[in-house]
Amino acid sequence: MLRIDVTKQLGELTLEVAFQSDSRVIGLFGPSGAGKSSIINMIAGLLKPDRGAIAIGGETLDDTATKSHVPPHRRRIGYVFQDARLFPHRSVAQNLDYGRRMNRLPPDPAHLQRILDLLDIGYLQTRRPGQLSGGERQRVALGRALLSKPRLLLLDEPLGSLDQDRKAEILPYLERLRDEESIPMVYVSHDPDETRRLAGHVVMLRRGRVTAQGGPEILPA
């Protein structure tokens, strides 16, 4: 269960958002500037709310009433950005291993092989990011996040920089991730079709406010 009830002043935008869901994929949907990325940055601990609380399961990550704030590196949350953010000077194998090492996890060859198979990226391990297509880079970024063994995965417009062919390539992997791994996800998008395809619970946002929430049927056609 993810529970959020926060207020945050962001320049001229006042973000006031409250929702809770135990859906496997929560979709944050809305136009640019609606506050979607700021919400997941607060979930990740990169931004602190001005007021309110954020909790995952039974653990409170932020609570302004008690002045509690769990730092990002202790939240066990994976984050995949729109631009992948791979290290260009490192191989795919080294990029994949980064999340594990940063979280001081012991090597887990079985888990590594499962993620390589899930995302079909085993054959890419000796390449550098500059040798990958946009879709391959995003699959590697997903793999790196998953290998940190997160309890929650945040995806900020992961298909936003891809053309339609690359989007069609990546979406089945995201569906496999949703269906085969027991990791809840928060998926940020302004595309109703991909949100409808992936999310079980949708939170629609506009100008920092929740305008509607419910099943994917609330999305525009």
N, C-alpha and C positions, 0 to 999 in steps of 0.2 A: 504494500500500500504506500503510495506517494501522497503526501498531504502538504499543501502549500496555502498559506494565507499571508500575503506580504504587501507592503507598500514600498515603493522606491521612486525617488525623484531623479529623473534623468534629463537634465537640461530643462526644456520646456514640457517634457512628457512626464506625467505622473502615472506610474505603473501601480495599479491596484488589482491584484489577482488572487482569487481563492478557488481552489478545486482540490478534489481528492479522487484517486482511482486506483484500482488494483488490476487494471487491464494490462495485458502483456505488452501492448504498444499504445502509448498515449501520444496522440497527434496534436501538436500546437500549430494551428493554422491561422493565417492572416497575411495581410499585405506587408511590404517592407515598412519598418517603422512602428509596427504594432507592439513591439516589446518582446517578441518570441525569444530572440537570442539572449536578451537580458535575463529572462526567466531561467533559462538553462545555465547561464553563467552564475546565477544565484544558487541553483541546485548544486553546481560544481564547486561552489565556495569561492569563485573568482570575484564575485560581487557580494556585498553584505546588504541585506534589506534594511531600510530605515525603520520599519516596524513590521512585526509579525514573526512567523515561525515556518520552518521547513522540516519535515520528518520523513524518513524512509523506514517502513516497518515500525518497530518499536523504538527507533533511535532518533532523537532530535538533533538535527544538524545545525540549525540556527533557531534562536529564540531571543528576541530583543528584550523581552520582559525579564529574563534571567541573565541577559548579556552573555549568552553562550554562543560559541561559534567554533565548529569543527573545521580545522584548516583543510584545504583541498587535498593534500597528500594523505590525509587520514580518512577520507570519505569513501574510498574504494569505488570510485565512479570513473568509467571510461568515457572519453570525449572524442568524437570524430567530427572534424571541421569540413567545411565545404571544399577547401583547397588541399586537403590531405595532410599537409605539413610534415612530410617525410624529410629525413636528413639526407640531403643530396650527395654527401660524401661517403655515405655508408651504403652497404649492400642491402637488399631486401631482407636477407636473413638477420643482419644487424639491426635494421629498423624494427623488425618483428620482435626481437629479443629485448628491445629497449624498455617496453612496458613491464616485462617481468623483472628486469634488473632494477628499475626505478622503484618498484614495490617490494624489492628484496625477497622475491619469491624463489624457491629452489627450482632447478630445472625440472621440467615435467614433459618428457618426450612424448608420452601418450596424448597429453592435452595439445601439444604443438601439432602433432600429426592430425588430430581431429580438426583443428582449425585450418590447417593447410588443405585438408580434404574438403571441408565445408565450403571454403571460399575458392577452391581450385587455384591456389597460388604456389604450390610446391615447386613448380617448374621455374618460378621467377626468382628463387632465392639468391642466385649469384649475380643478378642484375642490379644496376643502380637505378634510382627513381627516374633519372633523365631518360632511361631506356624503356620506360613503361608508358602505356596509353593512360588516358585519364581514368578509364574504368579500372584498369589494373592498379593504379595508385590508390584509388578509393578502397579497393578490396584489401590491399596491404594495410592501409590505415585502419580498416575494420579489424583485421587480424591482430595488429599491434594492440588495439584497445582490448580485444577479447583475451589476449594472452596475459594481460594484467589481472585477469580473473575478477572483473568488477561485479558488484551487486546490482548496478544500474548502468545502462549505456545511454549516453546523450548523443544524438545525431543532429547537427546543425546544418540543414540544407545540404545533405551529403551528395545530392544529385544536381545541385543548383548550377554547377559549372560545366555540366556534361551536355552533349547534344542528345537528340532523341535516341539515336542508335546506342549510345553508351548507357543512357538511362535504362533502356530495355535490357541491356546486358546485366546491369547491377541489380535491378529490382528482384529477380528470382533469388539472388543470394541473400537479399534482405528478408525475403519471405522464408527462406530456409533457416536463417538465423532466428527469426521469430518462432518458427515451428519446432526447431530441433534443439535450441539452447534455452535453458531456463533462466534467461537474463531479461528482465523487463527493460523497455526502451522508452525514451522520450524522443519523438521524431518531429523536428521542426521543418515546416514546408509552407510554401504559398501555392502549391500545385494540388488542386482538389483530387485529381485522379490518383496520384501516387499516395496521398494521404488516405484516400478511401480504400486503396488496395492493401495498405499495411496496418492501419490503426484500428483498434477496437473501441477506443474512447477518444473523442475529438473535443478539444477546447478551442473555440473560435475567438480570436482576439482582434481588437481594433482600437487604435490610439490608447493602448495601455490598459484596456478593460476587457473582461470576458463578456462577449455578446451572446454566446450560446455554448452549450456543451451537451454531449450525448453520443450516440452511436454515429457511425460514418454517414448515415442517411441525412444528417443535418447539413452536410457539405453541399455547396452549389453544384448544379449539374454542369 
